[in-house]
Each structure stands twice: as C-alpha cells, then as structure tokens.
C-alpha cells in the first residue's frame, strides 16, 4: 500500500541509502541491499512503482549479449527471476521458451560464429543451429531466407509489473522501506559527504543517494548541477488478437529476433507481439523532456502510436511469419524508454560529487534490473565491484557529451539495434565532438580515425593506391597491408603517433609522495623518473594502471588510458578526501596534447630540435624532463608502447600542430612518417606488453602475481597489500600465455575460446597479425597444467579451430633490452 503521511511513526528522517525512483532497477537495488543485510534502505517513488518505462516494457529476457562482461548480468537476472516467485510468494509471469536470432545473410552467419567463440568460455548455453532446427523450434516461419539461427535456451519474457512487485515484496520482507507517492524536490550535499534529501513530506538525511529515476534521472541530476547524457526515445510494439495457428501449438514459441528486419517477435497468449527498431531517420526522440524536463504528473502515460513509422518492419514481419497477415492488431503500445548515447546504462558512483550513485540510462531495463541491482549492491557494501563492467561506468562521459551529441547518438544507437556487430566497430553520429583534438583538422583527410572518449585518434594512414575509409569485416580488410607498412616504418625508421586521448592529471602538495605511496603498488619514482604503477582495490584486485612521473619535488604527472580518465580521477579524489591528504589534483586532459615519436631514428630527429642532450647516457629509458623542441615547451618521457626507442611529448594542446610540423620537417632525411593505433597494437603485442583492459583486466589479480609487470614491491603499505599476500599464498589456477596461430584470412582479436582435446579450456585476451613473424599472435589465459612453452592448443575463429602453440615471450625484445645485451656483447633477437 502507498505510504501515507499519517504513518508518521514509521517515517524515517535518516537513512543509510536513499534510492530515488521505483522502477524495476531501483526496486531491485532496494531488494539486494536489504537482502544483504543493509539497514535503513529507503526508496522514494513520486507516483507508483513501475511508473515511467517499466510498466509498459515488452519484458524480454535473454542470456545473449555481445559484450563479455554484460553476459554475467543477464545470466544473474535470469537465475534470480526463476527463483523469485518461490522466495516472495508473488507470481512473476516468467516464460522461458528460448530465443532464436535469425541470420538471413552470409555476413550475419559470420557474426554468429564470431559470437559463438565469445560465448564458448562462458557458462551460459548458446548454439549455432541449422535452418532445419530453426523450423522445428518455430514452425510458423517462412524459411526462404533463413541461413542459420543463434539459439539461447532459457531465454524468454517476464511480466515487468509482476517482477517489480515481487522484488518489492522481497525488499520489504528484508526490511527496506518503499515509500510512495513521495516526490524528491531538492538535494543538498553536506560538507561531511552526506545528503539532505528534500521531499514533499520533509527532509531525510542520507549517507548516500542512488539515482534510479529512469527518464526523470536527468531532472534529478540537474538538482546537483550534473547533466546526465540521457534522452527518452519512442519505442512501439504491437499486439495481435488470437491467431488459430498459434493457439493450436502444444508448446510456446521461442522469441525470435529477425535481425535484417530489425524487430523482435514473441507469443503473447494465443496471439503474437512484435516490436521494431526503426532507422535513425524514422525513429522519434522526446527531446523537449531534456530541455524542459519531463511534464509534471507524467507517470503511466503513453505516446500516440504511429504505425506508418514502422510499416516496413511490419511488412518484414509478415513475410517472415506469414500467419501475421491474417491477424488483427488489438493494441499498439508507444512508450518512452531512456537511452544513453551508446545504449549501455550508467551504473556506479559519480565523479565530482561524493556519495552520489547512479543506475540510469537502461534501454533494456528488465533484463538488466536483477543483475545490476546485485552488482551495485555488492559495490556499495564491499567498497568495490564484484567484477569489471567499465563499459557502464557513468564517468565514461564528460563535458564533451552535449545534448546535441546525446540526441545524435541515441538516434543512431536505436536505429543500429540489430546492426551487424563487427570487430573494431566505429559509429559516426555526433562526431567530431568539441574535444576532437589538436591535430584533428590537420589529419582527418589523411587517415581512418577512431573515437576515444570524445577524441578522434588515427587508426591507420592512407597512401596513394590504398582503399580508403572505414570497411569493417570479420576477416582481414583494407587496413591490413597499410598497417604492415606503418609497422615497418617504426621498426626501420621513425614514426609519429597522436596519443592525445590519454587522461592526464597533475598532483602536487606536501602529502603527494605519501598519497602516491598509499595509492600505488609500486615505489614512488624519483624526481626526473617515470614508472608504470597499479592502483589496487582493498581485495588486491587491479583498479587502474597509470604512468607516474615526478617532474619536480612533490609534483607529479599521472597518465591513464582515454576511457579511464574520470574513472581513475574519482578513485584518487575519494582517497584524498578520506585520507585528508594535503594535495591538489588537477585534470589536465583537455589542455594537453601528446605526440609519440618512435623508431631507430627517433633520437636523431628530435636532437635536431633541441640543445638538450638526448643521448642514452644523458636521457635514460624511463626518465622525464622539461625541454624545448623547436622553441615549444614539452615534458618529454623516454617511454614508448612500441617497445622501440622513443619519447612521449606532452605539450599544450594549442602547440600540437606546430610541434607535429616541426618534427615532421626535421625528420625528412630519415624518412619520417605517421603511424596509428593499429600498428601500435601489433608492435606492443610482439614485445609481449600487456594491454590495460585486455591482459590486465580490472578486478583481476592474475597479472600482478604472474610477476609479468616487473618486480613487485612489497615495501610500502599500499591499498590491497594484505589481500594480495593471501592470494599469493593460495596460488593461482590460470596463467597468461603467449601463442602463435596458424590461420588463413582471419586474425584473433581477444575474447575467443581456446580449445584442448575437444574442450574449451580458456580464452584469448588480445591478438593480431604479427608483421614480424608473419603469423597471428595472441595472449590467452589457460589452466596452469596447460601453460608450458611448446604446448599445442587451438583457438576458435569464425567457427573453425586453428592450431596454436605456446611460445617463449616476447617475440621481439624491446630496444632498452637489446641495447643492454649489445653492451654485454650478446646478439639480441629482434
């Protein structure tokens, strides 16, 4: 029953956690927090539970997700929904007839094979099935175009209203308070990090607040000066009357997703229900809600339906399922769903505000509600997430995410719902953003650019005779030979790469050394030196990897990957506040550009531009200093992810073009040229360098203990030290190995299944073609007993198992190692 003001005795004016919004996501979080034993969980809903997007959702549930991390969320949700009725006594209307994605083009069949190798090392069931099997499972299908199916048993649909009510019953049973109708009118943050939540019925003091307000999340964010990049889209689905052929079936039809037709279709009682995703030109956004807020009083309302907008999809569905032609449409639901720019939700604590958490932007709230409720509850209670889901980090967006960008991206994401998911995918709506980068205008016509947190960064460069442009493929494509040319450029001469997307922070103050000693599992570098360090969580798992340089006494520069900028900044700021460290941290990301110069002639070229001695004796590997190149101030670090002789040059963004031009001019005689991130990846893999997000995964500890990140220093009392010691004593079960593969026209990417004796025993983490060895190369995690050099394994690529062999790493020694061996008079392997 709704909470009425008269029950004042029950009313809380203090809470541990206040959850704002009573859709299925907010209620799931309340259920999970209360079930885990958290006292004083209060959920506030301004009208009634499920108002907004939950109540009218089509309720699809699937184990399938192309991302390797989100599969875990889907699997948890389904397992939870299977048990909820028994636990809470509330029926949830859960149907599990399975689901089939339909391939009707050869490219789509490739995509299914690409997805199968990504599913093989996950516990959930997924099968590539023949047209005959598709027809057996869904006898009402017109088989003319069906080439294959991707089948997930256990998929289906649930009634969203009943699901939310069951979670609510569970939440109350475990002691959470769900209060409605109570409108949140304002939020005030206090100096101690707690919150005052102002409501229509008075003020609640809260230790933390969680915004789960669906398409009102934008309005809640505005109360504290945040602009969450969210926009409501109009999604329609159609329900038919009884169809005799459907009624006659003995078992419920599986859900089908006709990917070329871009719709889902499932049985609804004795009829059918189908929902299309129309193209970005035809789809409709509710932009006025972003600029003017959601109309007051909107709760369980719908939009006007518009069948014309989805006519081509209705026709495609009638062709695929001919019984639809005779059916009557009895209901068309057109309701608001919230989209973020990339369709993925934003889940976790927010940078720049203390104790403000979000679980917003759910385009697929029903399947995500269970798993995300558990994920967020674990994070709140344990102080760290149970596993890596950096793709839903709310801090992946920033100042560059404007309303125009959000709208353009939401249109594209909605229209691309069923597009082929290629490796190395690029999407072009909303680009370039205002943050594109200092070299963007100069280089945009000369290369294929990739999008990195608002920046544009060259992937590979064009030369006369190349087939230019973005040509995605599951096999080798137009960039394959040009990337080989850039690889050779860096190995034999000298190359220049734009590395500006890095996140860059300046830390200074009397406690800076003390802070970094506590933050990083490494010694703090001396003045003029640089190292690569890891921030660990209290449980000893890797949270982030940064390059740390002490430029002046007690003044440091920290550098992280483009996608981790605000994610890492939030963690560091949190540690500063909680530990009361006397330091200032400044985010320099947008003010600074970075150029990498690498290759045997790198020193020769840069030396022409400066009086500073760049010789090996004077400017050693992993040293940093300020100098002038062609009269432009730079901070130079002698480090290169290529593993070749090289420097990273940090400079003011407005100096990017003059600095780049001066270096290019100076390197004419040496045959200098550009290279992009694809060549960089090939170079780092040959050197056996681990990549953040691939070999070094967030919330993983394998890597640190395999000792592959150099000497691990146990001296300082860094965060996570005790936990790591315990893990070390127990020993690890899996190990990172280095593989060569014998393939044909396809290369490993990462996340593929590794086979041995007819069984999946591990997974690759990254891979590519090695232009040095002229064969494919990959890193993989395998069981200890299969990790010896010489071990024969297989890697599954596009439905075929290719022979692989574990080799001694690296394939190519780094330049500093080669120099060291040369000085000792040994001949190094290049």
Secondary structure, 3 states (H helix, E strand, C coil): CCCCCCCHHHCCCEEEEEEECCCHHHHHHHHHHHHCCCCCEEEEECCCCCCCCCCCCCCEECCCCCCCCHHHHHHHHHHHHHHHHHHHCCCCCCECCCEEEEECCHHHHHHHHHHHHHHCCCCCCCEEECHHHHHHHCCCCCHHHCCEEEEECCCEECCHHHHHHHHHHHHHHCCCEEEECCCEEEEEECCCCCEEEEECCEEEEEEEEEECCHHHHHHHHHHCCCCCCEEEEEEEEEEECCCHHHHCCCCCCCEEEECCCCEEEEEECCEEEEEECCCCCCCCECCHHHHHCCCCCCCCCCCCCCHHHHHHHHHHHHHHCHHHHHCCEEEEEEEEEEEECCCCCEEEECCCCCCEEEEECCCCHHHHHHHHHHHHHHHHHHCCCCCCCHHHCHHHCCCCCCHHHHHHHHHHHHHCCCCCCCCCCCCCCCCCCCCCCCCHHHHCCCEEEEEECCEEEEEEECCCCCCCCCCCCCCCCCHHHHHHHHHHHHHHCCEEEECCCCEEEEEECCCHHHHHHHHECCCCCCECEEEEEEEECCCCCEEEEEEEEEEECCEEEEEECHHHHHHHHHHHHHHHHHHCCCCEEEECCCCEEEEEEECCCHHHHHHCCCCCCCCCCCCCCCEEEEEEECCEEEEEECCCCCCCCEEEEEEEHHHHHHHHHHHHHHCCCCCCEECCHHHHHHHHHHCCCCCECCCECCCCCHHHHCCCCCCCCCCCCCCCHHHHHHHHHHCCCEEEEEEEECCCCCCCCCCCEEEECCEEEEEEEEEEEECCCCEEEEEEEEEHHHCCCCCEEEEEECCEEEEEEECCCCCCCCHHHHHHHHHCCCCCCC
